[in-house]
Amino acid sequence: MTSAKILTLVPRTILWLFLLLTAFLMLFPVALTVLGSFKTNLEVTVGATILPKVWQFGNYSTAWKAANFSRFTWNSTFVSAATTVGTLLVTTMAAYAVDRANFFGKRFYVVLQASMLFISIGAVVLRPQFDMMIGLGLQKSLWGVIIILISAHASIFFMLIGFFRGIPRDLDEAALIDGCNFYSVFWRIVLPLLRPALAVCGLFVFRGAWNEYILPLVFTMTRPELQTLTVGLAGLRYSIGSASETQLMLAGACLSILPMLVVYIFANKSFMQVSAGAVKG
Amino acid sequence: MRKTQPYAFIMPSLLLTLALGVYPILWALRYMFYDYPGYGSATYVGLDNFARLMRDAEYWNSVKNTFIYAGGKLVLTLPLSLILAVILNKAFRGRQLLRAIYFLPTIISASVMSIVFFIIFNAYNGMANQFLMKYHLISSPINWLGADYAMLTTILIAVWGGVGNYMLLFLAGLQGIPNDLYEAASLDGANAAQKLFKITIPMLGPVLQMIVMYAITVALKGYESIMVFTGGGPYGKTDVMYLYVFKQFFPISADTASMQRFGYGSAVGFASAIIVGVVTALYFYFSRKMDKIY
């Protein structure tokens, strides 16, 4: 081997070692979770093994039935689906008006949304929000959580504005000449063309709602039947006792990770597109 | 008639934002001048809450921890994600797969992973200690969640969850740098490090500034995973300011006095928002140079 070859080979090897080590560190905790969910409690807590000795598929049925994960999964699905549909509806309508029409107060509206992106006083807002939902009688269902999640739509609004710019205005004008009005241009021209963008933004909203923890936690403190996967799982830590049922917690964690993981395997490019779109602006 | 149509389209968004975004802030701006224990009526106390805030050692401890946490997270996350982005910006076999792997943690719930990490880093029977002891890398269990290591472990978990996201943001920014510059630099004999500091970072300019600013605010405001992972413990070692705000309103964990303090909590939330605002403004002021590249 010539010295020139070694000179390019050594940095390349170091580079690959670095990339692979990072990949390993990223995957390892997830792999431990998945594999651990098939182990016995003893294996998880003292085993120091990678693979389970006997695959304990029963952990999942126990978590599903005894630890109430069927309920949590349904609640998470409901909250995430409703939030996704609601957010997309509210934001596409608003982005359409802002991008395609001129009206008094438009600047105020955009500045308002932009300030919503930056101002955060933390958990303080949960209290008045909660009181408001009690006033509306919505604290007894998950609709309170859903409406509050929909109300936090500033980032999706700005993402959609970016996508709207990609739809040529000529189309609107042609449709208007052909007898469409402001409403029918939205339903017949813009929405169909926006479908790929809606899929990407929908994915983003769904992920946010599915993974949301603090809001459902606060709203379901006294109503365990309304808890979502994230809240139910965290609650398991205190109710069963972490020392005795670790494998069930891992099975529960897998149940909450798995749906996102499956979607991610098929649509990881769309996921990444959203996040990247945020800086392109 | 025509003029009202756009209003119909922004109305749902506007109403939701005003009712659930703006009103709660106004609520806090009012009640931060009140003593409001969560039941009964609120009493106006003027600036008492802020006087108390100044003396509240527990709060200032949480502010200090917020800076340690945010500083540690940024110092590790930003360079690592920039390096990964620079490497993955070139076409090679396996690039897509690596990118997908690095981004994977960001799709998983922070609270769920915090529970898993609690199981992994548990001192008494956690998996991390099991493996390290099995391969004789340590002789006695490390108390990952003890007073000495809790903050470090918390930061490492935040880095794990954040690197993929920033890598992707940097990748998007890198797309804007023309390839000619690198080719010219190569002809002139520049090495990888020189290209990084002389071309990539200056050319990222405003994008880099935006990403860093975003990263700063996210790091200062984050408390969800800390709440699940350590609850701010042990002895307030990982208590951050927004977690402290949360505890004023929802005292759930065992190590806080189980008293709701809406008025004081509003003042704490306001003060924390000001601190984040000041840090962001300072950063913006000192990073202006980056904007002047063009």
Interface residues (C-beta under 8 A of the other chain):
Chain A: P11 L15 L19 T22 A23 L25 M26 L27 P29 V30 L32 T33 G36 V44 T45 V46 G47 A48 L89 V90 T91 M93 A94 Y96 A97 V98 A101 N102 F103 K106 Y109 L112 Q113 M116 F118 I119 S120 I121 G122 A123 V124 V125 L126 R127 P128 Q129 M132 I147 I148 I150 S151 A152 H153 A154 F157 F182 Y183 F186 R207 W210 N211 Y213 I214 V218 M221 L229 T230 L233 A234 R237 S242 A243 T246 M249 L250 A253 S256 I257 M260 L261 Y264 N268 F271 M272 S275 A276 G277 A278 V279 K280
Chain B: R2 K3 Q5 P6 Y7 F9 I10 P12 S13 L14 L16 T17 A19 L20 G21 V22 Y23 P24 I25 W27 A28 L80 L84 I87 L98 R99 A100 I101 Y102 F103 L104 P105 T106 I107 I108 S109 A110 S111 V112 M113 I115 V116 F117 F118 I119 I120 N122 Y124 N125 M127 Q130 F131 M133 K134 W160 V163 G164 N165 L168 L169 L171 A172 G173 A192 V207 M210 I211 T217 K221 Y223 E224 M227 V228 Y242 V245 F246 Q248 F249 F250 I252 F262 G265 S266 G269 F270 S272 A273 V276
